[in-house]
Amino acid sequence: MTKADEGVAPTSRGAAQFVNPGSSGNVGVAEVTHELIRGQLSEYLDGSLVESERGRVETHLASCQPCTAYWNTFRATVRGVGKLPTPKAPRGMLGRIVEQARRESDAQQ
């Protein structure tokens, strides 16, 4: 657990917790957690979040330095990985894969 995550209740990735302040977990106001925001950064980066979720991420990033640092690192990592050369399969690999698939298919019949 990082210092930024201290006191953050675990949730399912990308799911908001709904609680009424002062209650024991009844449905109410969405609690935006660091985990929730960080779980949506990939979709935020590729533009696939609906407008309300995108706004929630942007609002949180504007006020949360640890999540902004996480976002900047995440974005730089994605950019860096995108600049890596595409690996080439070894010569003859496709034929070996097809042959292995045929053998496995024949063995199952």
Backbone torsions as a table, in degrees:
resi	resn	phi	psi	omega
1	MET	NA	133.2	178.7
2	THR	-88.6	164.7	178.3
3	LYS	-57.9	-36.5	179.8
4	ALA	-66.3	-23.8	-177.6
5	ASP	-90.6	-7.0	-178.2
6	GLU	-59.3	131.7	178.1
7	GLY	80.4	5.2	179.1
8	VAL	-94.2	122.5	179.9
9	ALA	-72.1	133.9	179.4
10	PRO	-65.7	141.7	176.9
11	THR	-135.3	169.3	171.7
12	SER	-66.5	144.8	-177.4
13	ARG	-56.6	124.1	176.2
14	GLY	80.4	2.4	-179.2
15	ALA	-104.9	137.7	177.8
16	ALA	-85.9	148.7	171.9
17	GLN	-93.5	135.8	178.9
18	PHE	-111.2	117.9	-179.2
19	VAL	-139.4	149.9	170.9
20	ASN	-93.4	128.3	178.7
21	PRO	-53.3	132.7	178.7
22	GLY	80.5	4.1	-179.0
23	SER	-104.1	-178.7	180.0
24	SER	-103.6	36.2	173.9
25	GLY	102.9	15.1	176.6
26	ASN	-68.4	158.3	-178.9
27	VAL	-64.1	137.3	-179.0
28	GLY	-171.3	-121.6	-175.7
29	VAL	-81.2	139.2	178.8
30	ALA	-72.3	128.8	176.2
31	GLU	-94.3	116.4	179.8
32	VAL	-87.3	118.5	-179.4
33	THR	-108.9	162.1	175.1
34	HIS	-57.4	-43.1	-178.6
35	GLU	-60.5	-42.9	178.7
36	LEU	-60.6	-49.7	-178.7
37	ILE	-63.1	-47.8	-178.5
38	ARG	-63.8	-31.1	177.8
39	GLY	-70.9	-15.2	-179.2
40	GLN	-105.4	1.6	-174.1
41	LEU	-65.9	-33.7	178.5
42	SER	-64.8	-45.9	178.5
43	GLU	-66.7	-35.2	176.5
44	TYR	-62.8	-44.5	-179.0
45	LEU	-62.8	-41.9	-177.8
46	ASP	-88.6	3.0	174.4
47	GLY	76.9	20.9	-176.6
48	SER	-97.3	2.7	176.7
49	LEU	-77.6	143.8	172.9
50	VAL	-67.1	160.5	-172.3
51	GLU	-55.5	-41.9	-178.1
52	SER	-65.7	-39.8	178.4
53	GLU	-69.5	-39.1	177.9
54	ARG	-60.9	-44.0	177.9
55	GLY	-62.0	-40.2	179.1
56	ARG	-63.7	-41.8	178.3
57	VAL	-64.1	-47.4	-178.9
58	GLU	-62.2	-41.2	178.3
59	THR	-63.2	-43.6	-179.8
60	HIS	-65.6	-44.8	-179.3
61	LEU	-62.9	-32.1	-179.8
62	ALA	-68.3	-22.5	-176.0
63	SER	-117.5	-0.6	-175.3
64	CYS	-123.8	102.5	-178.2
65	GLN	-62.0	-42.8	179.6
66	PRO	-62.3	-39.8	179.4
67	CYS	-72.7	-32.8	175.6
68	THR	-64.3	-41.6	176.8
69	ALA	-63.4	-41.9	177.7
70	TYR	-61.1	-45.8	179.3
71	TRP	-59.6	-46.2	-179.7
72	ASN	-62.6	-40.6	177.3
73	THR	-66.6	-44.6	179.4
74	PHE	-59.1	-49.2	-178.6
75	ARG	-62.2	-43.3	179.1
76	ALA	-65.3	-37.1	178.7
77	THR	-65.3	-45.8	179.1
78	VAL	-61.5	-43.4	178.1
79	ARG	-62.1	-43.6	-179.9
80	GLY	-63.1	-44.3	178.8
81	VAL	-63.9	-37.0	179.0
82	GLY	-64.6	-21.8	179.7
83	LYS	-88.5	-8.8	179.1
84	LEU	-68.2	146.9	178.1
85	PRO	-68.0	146.0	177.5
86	THR	-72.0	124.2	-179.2
87	PRO	-68.5	145.8	177.7
88	LYS	-101.9	136.2	176.5
89	ALA	-69.2	146.3	177.8
90	PRO	-59.0	150.0	179.3
91	ARG	-56.0	133.2	177.8
92	GLY	84.0	-0.5	-176.3
93	MET	-64.4	-42.1	-178.7
94	LEU	-56.9	-45.9	178.9
95	GLY	-60.7	-41.0	179.5
96	ARG	-67.1	-37.1	178.7
97	ILE	-66.0	-45.5	179.7
98	VAL	-62.2	-43.2	-180.0
99	GLU	-63.6	-42.2	178.3
100	GLN	-63.2	-41.0	178.7
101	ALA	-63.2	-40.6	177.7
102	ARG	-62.6	-44.8	179.6
103	ARG	-61.6	-43.3	179.7
104	GLU	-66.2	-38.4	177.9
105	SER	-64.7	-44.3	178.7
106	ASP	-63.3	-37.6	-179.5
107	ALA	-67.8	-28.7	-178.9
108	GLN	-80.9	-17.3	-177.1
109	GLN	-89.1	NA	NA
